[in-house]
Amino acid sequence: MPLQPPEQAIRKAPRLGRAIRDAVAWLFRSSTGQTHRFIVGSGALVCAYALGVICCVLSMPDIGVRCAFTTEVDHFFPEFLSPKGQEPLQTDDVIVKLGGQPVENWPQFLRGLAELRDRPEPTTVTSAAQLKDPALVLARLDGEEIVRVEFEREGKKGSVWCRLGRSPLAALVPTVLWFFIKAGLFLVGALVFWTRPQERSARLFFVLCIVSCGAYLGGYHWQSITTRPPLLLVFMVCAVLLPPVSLHFYLLFPRPKPFFERRPWLTLTGVYIVPLVFLFLLVVDYLLVRGLAGEGGKGVLEALLLEALLKAMLQGILGYFLVALVLYLLSISALLHGYWTAQDVTERNQVKWILIGATAALVPLGYSLYLALLDQTRFGGGGATWPMFGASLCVTLAFTISITRYRLMQLDQIVSSGFVYVAISVVAAAVYYALVFGGVLLLGSPIIGGPSLAQAAGVSATVLLLLVVLDAARGRLKKVLDRHFRREKLQLDRTLQRMSQAVARLVDAPTLARHLLHATADLLGVERGAV
């Protein structure tokens, strides 16, 4: 192939640069239809992810043992002992067998728990004395299924029988509460982005709502979703991206920072490069751990490599906690800069309340970080669940006050009768889904034991989806009939819609107020006035 002359290569270089620039611009400045589809799809995925996490937690067998990255017990709930009177598991006990299956590492422990879902029919015993048989690993006593857990303590082996149950519904209370709290903020972000898709702050606020949903919903139950790669990977991506996306939003809110406007790419590189490196290493580490844990007949070298990968993953997570803390402090610094440089009282109040919420969240966040780094026993037992809920509640309340009292992102100019109709429709759909879901659970046939939670959720979702499809088909059929039988009305509606869009683009509220002020001043013959 002949070489191109230098001048041709020089001419093609700017073309390639313009092509890359146009491609990036297309990604970030998509059409209105693409934006609307992205918003609707994101909302559906967030709801599906929340439902998937809840179903996974309720379907995962639980024996009351909490351990992370090793087989050493971090926390044990004594209420799972069955029969009562046994000596409970203690911190730093090492699990060696679960239900008769050897446990050499943490992935095997998680896999053993997951396999208990498809356990065989347990042996029925009538007294606790029969449980002393070493060959018995799964039994039914007084109507409860119990499993033998063997452990090592200070070089001595022992065993204990644990009740095989589900995670208590109380464990889902933070998830459900937080989901409904964040759902309102998510709807506000979707509304602003729907109406103003070209604004960077609106786009970043909506992305922030998405990653915060994935981070908190998965973070409350990360141990339960570890055996579900799709749920865990979504949680990992959202949890790692939450601090840099928050800082990115505060660099744009309420107005872009001067240094960010001067060097945007350099600033974004500094914000995202370290989190993306951590994310890449964590995902690669997780995939390697999953691949090694899934192989059978591992040798000593593979076992040592698996243990080293688990330790590296734990150290990477603890290290990223410190990175996230630094990014969070930088976010507060960006809010302070926005407060000092606010151009009016309303803007300053908006930033003030968000700054108060972010600062108040430092207390529960710091406590959670202390548990993760210095008191992993309480951290493994769920000691950081409610502090993290308190941190998210502080930030959410701050945004709520800014939105309702100080017109954050000019929400009052966006809300219209169309949005109210959509909001009422969404609420009605949620209530309808809850009624169908509850009816399926409560009215299940007692002969076959009733449907499971996943089956009830599937039936409810199918009914709701069928209702939406039929309503869309009805609307499409109505349009076709109007096009054929009511052409004059259709053309009139289309003309009025175009006129309304043109007026909205040409005459905004400040321009209209300025014209009104000038006309009034000319009429009254005054030099000054205010609207």
Disulfide bonds with the S-S distance in Angstrom:
none
